[in-house]
Amino acid sequence: MRNRQIVFTKVNTAELLKAEYKAPGAWDVVVETAFSTVSCGTEKANIMGNPNVNGGGQASVVFPRRVGYSSAGTVIAVGSNVEHVKIGDRVVVYWGTHSKYNTVPEKHVVKIQNDTVSFQEAALSFIAAFPLAAIRKTHLEIGESAIVMGLGLLGQLAVRLLRAAGAVPVIGVDFVESRRSEAIRGGADYVFSPDEENFAFLVKEKTGGGANVSIEVTGAGSGLDGVLDCMARFGRVALLGCTRNKDFTIDYYRKVHFPGITLVGAHTMARPEYESYPGNFTHDDDIKSVLRLCESHRIDLADMIKETHAPQDCQEVYTRLVHDKDFPVVVQFDWSACN
């Protein structure tokens, strides 16, 4: 069976290459991909050769690189020990790649229980589990105020999930006007640019003294520094963005220690592997939560999808990702169009 895969072969170069079709081992599942989602921040860092892409960083920049960790499709083969899915099931695949066929451990697929959830929505559900985990870590209470710093893909998802979780008001912050407009469309009550005059004062005015919860998604030191000025006493800040630039300074006494701010690491790998508990869910359980929110129309992921491309157009897509500051919020590859 012929497989195809998007590979970053060198800096700023994406190619659709022939790939090995891997038959399933005893605990494996083979999924024919319907759609895979571009994770803008992670994939931009990878194609540009950033060494800080795997938590610990790399001693040197190494290519090729393979990405595309959030997708959905149909099970076409299973190993002898697979128990929870069968051939023909529609599933979410996490920690796969942008490939026509993904062979992954059964623990990296989640069955789509409701046929009303499309493959395109399901292909976003794993990425949506990232801000969902960040929100859980803040222990948000209904009626508390929340601010999202950075309105890329994760930030837009955070806005929608905060609204579904009962945060009020929800404030979105980004330099790019189109992203602020998208956040309003997704349920933000107010949006600001961080370079507005008296930005922190305006946020405190809208929240009655400061935000109780922040989801920081810029991954920039200036983003964290700016949002700390917007927090209420005893506020909680989830650090969801991956910081690529380490050169920044925070006045921790004035902005964290004295007001009693909690900073919590919210990388998606900082979660339990096998059993969920309050504030910390497994990947599986958070994906299932996102799918249920879609089924019940509490959130609308389909409305976020701006562009869909054939995999053979990958170089054009990634060139735009690298150079266009207004790159669309959600871009997906349609593997039925793969030639």
C-alpha positions in Angstrom: 0.0 0.0 0.0 1.5 3.4 -1.0 2.0 5.9 1.8 2.8 9.6 1.5 4.1 11.9 4.1 4.9 15.6 4.5 8.6 16.0 5.6 10.6 19.1 6.4 13.8 18.1 4.5 15.8 21.3 5.3 15.2 24.8 6.6 12.0 26.3 5.2 11.5 23.3 2.9 8.5 21.0 2.9 8.1 18.0 0.6 5.4 15.4 0.1 7.5 12.2 -0.1 6.9 8.5 -0.4 6.9 6.8 3.0 6.9 3.3 4.2 3.5 1.7 5.0 4.0 0.1 8.4 1.8 -2.9 9.1 0.4 -3.0 12.7 2.2 -4.7 15.5 0.2 -6.5 18.2 -0.8 -3.3 20.0 -1.0 -1.0 16.9 -3.7 0.6 14.8 -3.4 1.8 11.2 -5.5 4.8 10.3 -6.2 6.2 6.9 -6.1 9.9 7.4 -9.0 12.1 6.4 -7.7 15.4 7.7 -4.6 16.6 9.6 -4.3 20.0 11.2 -1.3 22.4 11.0 -0.1 23.3 14.5 1.2 26.8 13.5 3.6 27.6 16.3 5.2 24.1 16.6 5.4 23.5 12.9 6.8 27.0 12.2 9.5 26.4 14.8 10.3 23.0 13.2 10.5 24.1 9.6 12.7 27.1 10.6 15.1 24.8 12.4 14.5 26.1 15.9 16.4 23.7 18.3 13.9 24.3 21.1 11.1 22.1 19.9 11.2 19.1 22.2 11.2 20.4 25.7 14.9 19.9 26.4 16.1 21.4 23.1 18.6 19.9 20.8 22.4 20.3 20.7 22.2 21.0 17.0 19.5 21.5 14.3 18.7 18.2 12.7 16.7 17.5 9.6 14.5 15.8 8.3 11.7 16.7 10.7 8.2 15.2 10.7 5.2 16.9 12.3 1.4 16.8 12.1 0.4 15.4 15.5 -3.4 16.1 15.4 -5.4 14.2 12.8 -8.5 12.1 12.2 -9.5 9.2 10.0 -10.7 5.6 9.6 -9.2 2.5 11.1 -8.1 0.1 8.3 -6.1 -2.5 10.3 -5.5 -3.5 13.9 -3.0 -5.6 15.8 -4.0 -8.9 17.5 -4.0 -7.3 21.0 -6.1 -4.2 20.1 -9.2 -4.1 22.3 -11.0 -0.7 22.0 -11.3 0.1 18.3 -12.0 -2.0 15.2 -11.7 -1.7 11.4 -14.1 0.9 10.2 -14.1 3.0 13.3 -13.7 6.8 13.0 -10.9 8.0 15.3 -8.8 10.9 16.4 -5.1 10.2 16.1 -2.6 12.0 18.3 1.2 12.0 18.1 1.0 10.8 14.5 2.3 12.7 11.4 1.0 14.4 8.3 0.7 11.1 6.5 -1.8 9.3 4.3 -1.5 6.3 6.7 -0.6 6.5 10.4 0.5 3.4 12.3 0.3 4.3 16.0 -0.2 2.5 19.3 -3.8 1.9 20.2 -3.4 4.3 23.2 -2.8 7.2 20.6 -6.3 6.9 19.1 -9.6 8.0 20.5 -12.9 6.7 19.0 -15.3 9.4 17.6 -18.5 8.2 19.3 -20.9 10.6 17.5 -21.2 10.7 13.7 -22.3 14.4 13.9 -18.7 15.3 14.7 -16.9 15.7 11.4 -13.3 14.5 10.6 -12.3 18.1 10.3 -13.5 19.0 13.8 -12.0 15.8 15.2 -8.7 16.6 13.6 -8.6 19.7 15.8 -9.6 18.0 19.1 -6.1 17.0 20.2 -4.8 20.5 19.7 -7.9 21.8 21.6 -6.9 19.5 24.5 -3.8 21.7 25.1 -5.6 24.9 26.2 -8.3 22.8 27.9 -5.6 21.3 30.1 -4.2 24.8 30.8 -7.7 26.0 31.9 -8.0 23.0 34.2 -4.7 23.8 35.8 -5.9 27.3 36.8 -8.9 25.8 38.6 -11.2 28.4 37.0 -14.4 29.0 38.8 -17.7 30.0 37.1 -18.0 33.7 36.9 -14.3 34.5 37.2 -12.6 36.7 34.7 -10.0 35.4 32.2 -7.5 36.9 29.7 -5.9 35.1 26.8 -2.5 36.5 25.8 -1.9 35.6 22.2 -4.7 34.8 19.7 -3.1 32.2 17.4 -4.6 28.7 17.2 -4.2 27.8 20.9 -5.4 31.2 22.0 -8.5 31.1 19.8 -9.3 27.7 21.2 -8.7 29.0 24.7 -11.3 31.8 24.2 -14.0 29.3 23.1 -13.2 26.9 25.9 -13.1 29.6 28.6 -16.5 30.9 27.5 -17.9 27.3 27.6 -16.4 26.9 31.1 -18.2 30.0 32.4 -15.5 32.6 32.5 -16.8 36.2 32.4 -15.6 38.4 30.9 -13.2 36.7 28.5 -10.6 39.1 27.1 -8.4 38.4 24.1 -5.1 40.1 23.4 -3.1 40.2 20.2 -1.2 42.7 18.0 -3.0 41.4 14.9 -6.4 43.0 14.2 -7.8 40.0 12.3 -7.1 37.7 15.2 -8.8 40.1 17.6 -11.9 40.0 15.3 -11.7 36.2 15.3 -11.7 36.1 19.1 -14.8 38.3 19.2 -16.5 35.9 16.8 -15.4 33.0 19.0 -16.9 34.5 22.2 -14.5 37.0 23.7 -16.2 39.9 25.4 -13.4 42.3 24.9 -10.2 42.4 22.8 -7.1 44.6 23.0 -3.7 45.1 21.4 -0.9 44.9 24.0 0.5 48.1 22.6 -2.6 50.1 23.4 -2.1 53.1 25.7 -3.0 52.1 29.3 -3.5 48.5 28.2 -3.3 47.0 31.7 -5.6 49.7 33.1 -8.2 48.9 30.5 -8.1 45.2 31.3 -8.5 46.0 35.0 -11.3 48.3 34.3 -13.2 45.6 32.3 -12.6 42.9 34.9 -13.2 45.0 38.0 -9.7 45.0 39.3 -7.8 42.4 37.2 -8.1 39.0 35.6 -8.5 36.0 37.9 -7.1 33.6 35.2 -4.7 34.0 32.3 -3.8 31.6 29.5 -0.5 32.9 28.2 0.1 31.6 24.7 2.6 34.0 23.2 5.6 32.1 24.4 7.3 35.4 24.6 8.8 37.0 27.8 7.1 40.3 26.9 3.8 38.5 26.8 4.2 37.1 30.3 5.5 40.4 31.6 2.5 42.3 30.1 -0.2 39.9 31.3 1.2 40.0 34.9 0.3 43.7 34.9 -3.3 42.7 34.2 -3.8 40.2 37.0 -6.0 40.4 40.1 -4.5 39.6 43.4 -4.1 35.8 43.8 -4.5 35.4 40.0 -3.4 32.2 38.2 -1.4 32.2 35.0 -1.1 29.1 32.9 2.1 29.1 30.7 0.8 27.4 27.6 3.0 29.0 24.9 6.4 27.4 24.2 9.1 30.0 24.9 11.7 30.0 22.1 13.5 33.1 23.2 15.0 33.0 26.7 16.2 36.6 26.9 13.8 38.4 29.1 13.5 39.6 32.7 10.5 39.7 35.0 10.2 41.7 38.2 9.0 38.7 40.2 8.8 40.5 43.5 6.4 43.2 42.3 4.5 41.2 39.7 4.4 37.6 41.2 5.5 37.4 44.8 3.8 40.4 46.4 0.3 39.9 44.7 0.4 36.2 45.3 0.3 35.2 41.6 0.4 31.5 40.7 2.4 30.5 37.6 1.8 27.0 36.4 3.5 25.1 33.6 0.9 24.0 31.1 2.8 22.2 28.4 0.6 19.4 27.1 3.1 16.7 28.3 2.8 18.0 31.9 -0.2 15.8 32.6 -0.9 12.2 33.9 -0.5 9.4 31.5 -3.0 6.9 32.8 -5.6 8.4 35.2 -7.3 11.8 35.3 -7.9 13.7 38.5 -9.3 17.2 39.1 -7.2 19.8 37.4 -5.1 17.2 35.5 -6.7 15.1 32.8 -5.0 12.6 30.5 -4.8 13.3 26.8 -7.5 10.7 26.2 -9.9 12.2 28.6 -9.4 15.8 27.4 -9.9 14.7 23.7 -13.1 13.0 24.7 -14.2 16.2 26.5 -13.5 18.3 23.4 -15.5 15.8 21.3 -18.4 16.0 23.7 -18.3 19.8 23.7 -18.6 19.6 19.9 -21.4 17.1 20.0 -23.4 19.3 22.3 -22.6 22.5 20.4 -21.0 24.1 23.4 -18.0 24.9 21.1 -17.8 25.2 17.3 -14.5 24.0 15.9 -15.7 23.7 12.3 -16.3 27.4 12.2 -12.6 28.0 13.0 -11.3 26.2 9.9 -10.2 28.8 7.3 -8.4 26.8 4.6 -8.0 23.2 3.4 -5.3 22.1 1.1 -4.1 19.1 -0.8 -0.9 17.7 0.8 1.0 18.2 -2.4 0.6 22.0 -1.8 2.6 21.8 1.4 5.5 24.0 0.3 3.2 26.9 -0.5 1.4 26.4 2.8 4.5 26.4 4.9 6.1 29.3 3.0 3.1 31.4 4.0 3.3 30.1 7.6 6.9 31.3 7.9 6.4 34.7 6.3 2.8 35.7 6.8 2.1 37.2 10.2 -1.6 37.0 9.4 -1.5 33.3 8.6 -5.0 31.7 9.0 -5.9 30.4 12.4 -6.7 26.9 11.3 -5.3 25.2 8.1 -5.8 21.6 7.4 -4.6 19.0 4.8 -7.3 16.9 3.1 -5.7 13.5 2.5 -8.4 12.4 0.1 -6.9 14.9 -2.3 -3.4 13.3 -2.0 -1.9 12.2 -5.3 
